[in-house]
Amino acid sequence: MKRFTKNIGMLLLAIWLIAWGLVTLIPALRGLSTGLSILAIAAGILILLNR
């Protein structure tokens, strides 16, 4: 499990990409867009900080 959490920014980016794909495919999940925006910002910041 340590391998997956070594770079938390990339892990959050992967989660965001999967979630965004699901939101665009399944119309019932459209309400998650605010949460996805927050997740994208957090992932971007952590990637910039190399975490």
Biopython code that builds the backbone (N, CA, C, O; Angstrom):
import numpy as np
from Bio.PDB.StructureBuilder import StructureBuilder

atoms = [
    (1, "MET", "N", (0.821, -1.202, 0.000)),
    (1, "MET", "CA", (0.000, 0.000, 0.000)),
    (1, "MET", "C", (0.861, 1.261, 0.000)),
    (1, "MET", "O", (0.418, 2.309, -0.471)),
    (2, "LYS", "N", (2.062, 1.177, 0.512)),
    (2, "LYS", "CA", (2.932, 2.340, 0.563)),
    (2, "LYS", "C", (3.233, 2.871, -0.833)),
    (2, "LYS", "O", (3.394, 4.078, -1.013)),
    (3, "ARG", "N", (3.310, 1.995, -1.810)),
    (3, "ARG", "CA", (3.600, 2.418, -3.163)),
    (3, "ARG", "C", (2.538, 3.387, -3.688)),
    (3, "ARG", "O", (2.865, 4.321, -4.421)),
    (4, "PHE", "N", (1.275, 3.174, -3.322)),
    (4, "PHE", "CA", (0.190, 4.023, -3.797)),
    (4, "PHE", "C", (0.177, 5.380, -3.102)),
    (4, "PHE", "O", (-0.254, 6.369, -3.695)),
    (5, "THR", "N", (0.632, 5.444, -1.880)),
    (5, "THR", "CA", (0.574, 6.695, -1.129)),
    (5, "THR", "C", (1.890, 7.457, -1.145)),
    (5, "THR", "O", (2.026, 8.459, -0.443)),
    (6, "LYS", "N", (2.853, 7.008, -1.925)),
    (6, "LYS", "CA", (4.144, 7.683, -1.967)),
    (6, "LYS", "C", (3.987, 9.112, -2.483)),
    (6, "LYS", "O", (4.625, 10.031, -1.970)),
    (7, "ASN", "N", (3.147, 9.301, -3.488)),
    (7, "ASN", "CA", (2.905, 10.633, -4.019)),
    (7, "ASN", "C", (1.405, 10.896, -3.945)),
    (7, "ASN", "O", (0.656, 10.527, -4.850)),
    (8, "ILE", "N", (0.978, 11.529, -2.875)),
    (8, "ILE", "CA", (-0.449, 11.742, -2.619)),
    (8, "ILE", "C", (-1.087, 12.621, -3.693)),
    (8, "ILE", "O", (-2.266, 12.446, -4.003)),
    (9, "GLY", "N", (-0.340, 13.555, -4.264)),
    (9, "GLY", "CA", (-0.880, 14.398, -5.327)),
    (9, "GLY", "C", (-1.274, 13.595, -6.549)),
    (9, "GLY", "O", (-2.333, 13.822, -7.135)),
    (10, "MET", "N", (-0.426, 12.659, -6.934)),
    (10, "MET", "CA", (-0.736, 11.818, -8.094)),
    (10, "MET", "C", (-1.890, 10.874, -7.778)),
    (10, "MET", "O", (-2.698, 10.571, -8.656)),
    (11, "LEU", "N", (-1.974, 10.410, -6.546)),
    (11, "LEU", "CA", (-3.095, 9.563, -6.143)),
    (11, "LEU", "C", (-4.408, 10.342, -6.237)),
    (11, "LEU", "O", (-5.402, 9.825, -6.748)),
    (12, "LEU", "N", (-4.413, 11.583, -5.747)),
    (12, "LEU", "CA", (-5.611, 12.413, -5.841)),
    (12, "LEU", "C", (-5.960, 12.722, -7.294)),
    (12, "LEU", "O", (-7.136, 12.781, -7.653)),
    (13, "LEU", "N", (-4.942, 12.917, -8.127)),
    (13, "LEU", "CA", (-5.187, 13.162, -9.545)),
    (13, "LEU", "C", (-5.838, 11.949, -10.197)),
    (13, "LEU", "O", (-6.770, 12.086, -10.989)),
    (14, "ALA", "N", (-5.343, 10.762, -9.861)),
    (14, "ALA", "CA", (-5.932, 9.537, -10.409)),
    (14, "ALA", "C", (-7.388, 9.392, -9.974)),
    (14, "ALA", "O", (-8.247, 9.035, -10.781)),
    (15, "ILE", "N", (-7.664, 9.666, -8.706)),
    (15, "ILE", "CA", (-9.042, 9.587, -8.210)),
    (15, "ILE", "C", (-9.915, 10.600, -8.938)),
    (15, "ILE", "O", (-11.045, 10.293, -9.318)),
    (16, "TRP", "N", (-9.388, 11.814, -9.132)),
    (16, "TRP", "CA", (-10.155, 12.852, -9.812)),
    (16, "TRP", "C", (-10.466, 12.442, -11.253)),
    (16, "TRP", "O", (-11.590, 12.625, -11.721)),
    (17, "LEU", "N", (-9.484, 11.895, -11.949)),
    (17, "LEU", "CA", (-9.705, 11.487, -13.335)),
    (17, "LEU", "C", (-10.775, 10.404, -13.434)),
    (17, "LEU", "O", (-11.637, 10.462, -14.311)),
    (18, "ILE", "N", (-10.726, 9.428, -12.548)),
    (18, "ILE", "CA", (-11.731, 8.354, -12.552)),
    (18, "ILE", "C", (-13.110, 8.925, -12.232)),
    (18, "ILE", "O", (-14.091, 8.600, -12.900)),
    (19, "ALA", "N", (-13.181, 9.776, -11.208)),
    (19, "ALA", "CA", (-14.466, 10.350, -10.814)),
    (19, "ALA", "C", (-15.030, 11.247, -11.914)),
    (19, "ALA", "O", (-16.231, 11.211, -12.183)),
    (20, "TRP", "N", (-14.182, 12.046, -12.550)),
    (20, "TRP", "CA", (-14.650, 12.924, -13.617)),
    (20, "TRP", "C", (-15.191, 12.111, -14.793)),
    (20, "TRP", "O", (-16.198, 12.478, -15.397)),
    (21, "GLY", "N", (-14.524, 11.018, -15.110)),
    (21, "GLY", "CA", (-15.013, 10.140, -16.164)),
    (21, "GLY", "C", (-16.382, 9.572, -15.833)),
    (21, "GLY", "O", (-17.252, 9.491, -16.700)),
    (22, "LEU", "N", (-16.575, 9.176, -14.574)),
    (22, "LEU", "CA", (-17.879, 8.649, -14.165)),
    (22, "LEU", "C", (-18.958, 9.724, -14.198)),
    (22, "LEU", "O", (-20.090, 9.454, -14.597)),
    (23, "VAL", "N", (-18.612, 10.946, -13.779)),
    (23, "VAL", "CA", (-19.589, 12.040, -13.774)),
    (23, "VAL", "C", (-20.043, 12.359, -15.195)),
    (23, "VAL", "O", (-21.221, 12.633, -15.424)),
    (24, "THR", "N", (-19.124, 12.325, -16.139)),
    (24, "THR", "CA", (-19.507, 12.644, -17.514)),
    (24, "THR", "C", (-20.303, 11.521, -18.164)),
    (24, "THR", "O", (-21.093, 11.768, -19.074)),
    (25, "LEU", "N", (-20.105, 10.298, -17.708)),
    (25, "LEU", "CA", (-20.833, 9.167, -18.287)),
    (25, "LEU", "C", (-22.188, 8.931, -17.643)),
    (25, "LEU", "O", (-23.117, 8.474, -18.309)),
    (26, "ILE", "N", (-22.313, 9.236, -16.360)),
    (26, "ILE", "CA", (-23.544, 8.942, -15.621)),
    (26, "ILE", "C", (-24.178, 10.272, -15.187)),
    (26, "ILE", "O", (-23.696, 10.910, -14.252)),
    (27, "PRO", "N", (-25.244, 10.686, -15.854)),
    (27, "PRO", "CA", (-25.864, 11.988, -15.556)),
    (27, "PRO", "C", (-26.318, 12.143, -14.098)),
    (27, "PRO", "O", (-26.376, 13.269, -13.605)),
    (28, "ALA", "N", (-26.634, 11.074, -13.411)),
    (28, "ALA", "CA", (-27.098, 11.174, -12.019)),
    (28, "ALA", "C", (-26.002, 11.677, -11.079)),
    (28, "ALA", "O", (-26.301, 12.109, -9.966)),
    (29, "LEU", "N", (-24.755, 11.629, -11.502)),
    (29, "LEU", "CA", (-23.633, 12.047, -10.653)),
    (29, "LEU", "C", (-23.211, 13.497, -10.887)),
    (29, "LEU", "O", (-22.159, 13.905, -10.395)),
    (30, "ARG", "N", (-23.976, 14.269, -11.604)),
    (30, "ARG", "CA", (-23.619, 15.662, -11.928)),
    (30, "ARG", "C", (-23.440, 16.536, -10.691)),
    (30, "ARG", "O", (-22.716, 17.529, -10.747)),
    (31, "GLY", "N", (-24.075, 16.194, -9.590)),
    (31, "GLY", "CA", (-23.976, 16.985, -8.374)),
    (31, "GLY", "C", (-22.609, 16.920, -7.703)),
    (31, "GLY", "O", (-22.356, 17.669, -6.759)),
    (32, "LEU", "N", (-21.744, 16.063, -8.160)),
    (32, "LEU", "CA", (-20.416, 15.912, -7.553)),
    (32, "LEU", "C", (-19.384, 16.896, -8.106)),
    (32, "LEU", "O", (-18.222, 16.853, -7.700)),
    (33, "SER", "N", (-19.780, 17.771, -9.015)),
    (33, "SER", "CA", (-18.804, 18.634, -9.680)),
    (33, "SER", "C", (-18.088, 19.583, -8.710)),
    (33, "SER", "O", (-16.909, 19.873, -8.918)),
    (34, "THR", "N", (-18.749, 20.073, -7.668)),
    (34, "THR", "CA", (-18.086, 20.948, -6.699)),
    (34, "THR", "C", (-17.018, 20.178, -5.929)),
    (34, "THR", "O", (-15.911, 20.677, -5.726)),
    (35, "GLY", "N", (-17.347, 18.980, -5.506)),
    (35, "GLY", "CA", (-16.369, 18.146, -4.814)),
    (35, "GLY", "C", (-15.180, 17.807, -5.697)),
    (35, "GLY", "O", (-14.042, 17.759, -5.230)),
    (36, "LEU", "N", (-15.448, 17.573, -6.968)),
    (36, "LEU", "CA", (-14.363, 17.271, -7.897)),
    (36, "LEU", "C", (-13.474, 18.485, -8.126)),
    (36, "LEU", "O", (-12.266, 18.344, -8.311)),
    (37, "SER", "N", (-14.062, 19.669, -8.113)),
    (37, "SER", "CA", (-13.258, 20.886, -8.261)),
    (37, "SER", "C", (-12.304, 21.044, -7.086)),
    (37, "SER", "O", (-11.136, 21.385, -7.275)),
    (38, "ILE", "N", (-12.786, 20.800, -5.887)),
    (38, "ILE", "CA", (-11.944, 20.884, -4.693)),
    (38, "ILE", "C", (-10.849, 19.830, -4.737)),
    (38, "ILE", "O", (-9.703, 20.109, -4.384)),
    (39, "LEU", "N", (-11.193, 18.626, -5.166)),
    (39, "LEU", "CA", (-10.205, 17.544, -5.280)),
    (39, "LEU", "C", (-9.133, 17.900, -6.301)),
    (39, "LEU", "O", (-7.952, 17.635, -6.077)),
    (40, "ALA", "N", (-9.532, 18.500, -7.423)),
    (40, "ALA", "CA", (-8.572, 18.892, -8.456)),
    (40, "ALA", "C", (-7.613, 19.952, -7.936)),
    (40, "ALA", "O", (-6.415, 19.888, -8.212)),
    (41, "ILE", "N", (-8.120, 20.921, -7.191)),
    (41, "ILE", "CA", (-7.257, 21.965, -6.626)),
    (41, "ILE", "C", (-6.261, 21.356, -5.639)),
    (41, "ILE", "O", (-5.075, 21.686, -5.662)),
    (42, "ALA", "N", (-6.743, 20.475, -4.780)),
    (42, "ALA", "CA", (-5.853, 19.834, -3.801)),
    (42, "ALA", "C", (-4.779, 19.004, -4.503)),
    (42, "ALA", "O", (-3.609, 19.049, -4.122)),
    (43, "ALA", "N", (-5.173, 18.252, -5.520)),
    (43, "ALA", "CA", (-4.201, 17.432, -6.257)),
    (43, "ALA", "C", (-3.162, 18.325, -6.927)),
    (43, "ALA", "O", (-1.969, 18.026, -6.882)),
    (44, "GLY", "N", (-3.598, 19.406, -7.542)),
    (44, "GLY", "CA", (-2.668, 20.315, -8.199)),
    (44, "GLY", "C", (-1.662, 20.932, -7.248)),
    (44, "GLY", "O", (-0.472, 21.016, -7.554)),
    (45, "ILE", "N", (-2.141, 21.358, -6.105)),
    (45, "ILE", "CA", (-1.244, 21.951, -5.095)),
    (45, "ILE", "C", (-0.224, 20.924, -4.615)),
    (45, "ILE", "O", (0.966, 21.224, -4.516)),
    (46, "LEU", "N", (-0.693, 19.712, -4.316)),
    (46, "LEU", "CA", (0.228, 18.689, -3.818)),
    (46, "LEU", "C", (1.231, 18.255, -4.871)),
    (46, "LEU", "O", (2.380, 17.955, -4.545)),
    (47, "ILE", "N", (0.813, 18.216, -6.132)),
    (47, "ILE", "CA", (1.757, 17.878, -7.202)),
    (47, "ILE", "C", (2.818, 18.977, -7.332)),
    (47, "ILE", "O", (3.999, 18.682, -7.520)),
    (48, "LEU", "N", (2.396, 20.245, -7.231)),
    (48, "LEU", "CA", (3.357, 21.341, -7.295)),
    (48, "LEU", "C", (4.342, 21.297, -6.136)),
    (48, "LEU", "O", (5.503, 21.678, -6.290)),
    (49, "LEU", "N", (3.887, 20.835, -4.982)),
    (49, "LEU", "CA", (4.757, 20.734, -3.805)),
    (49, "LEU", "C", (5.560, 19.429, -3.778)),
    (49, "LEU", "O", (6.318, 19.179, -2.841)),
    (50, "ASN", "N", (5.387, 18.601, -4.817)),
    (50, "ASN", "CA", (6.057, 17.295, -4.918)),
    (50, "ASN", "C", (5.769, 16.396, -3.745)),
    (50, "ASN", "O", (6.688, 15.780, -3.205)),
    (51, "ARG", "N", (4.530, 16.302, -3.335)),
    (51, "ARG", "CA", (4.149, 15.441, -2.212)),
    (51, "ARG", "C", (3.488, 14.208, -2.731)),
    (51, "ARG", "O", (3.088, 13.346, -1.949)),
]
sb = StructureBuilder()
sb.init_structure("model")
sb.init_model(0)
sb.init_chain("A")
sb.init_seg("    ")
for serial, (resi, resn, name, xyz) in enumerate(atoms, 1):
    if name == "N":
        sb.init_residue(resn, " ", resi, " ")
    sb.init_atom(name, np.array(xyz, "f"), 0.0, 1.0, " ", f" {name:<3s}", serial, name[0])
structure = sb.get_structure()
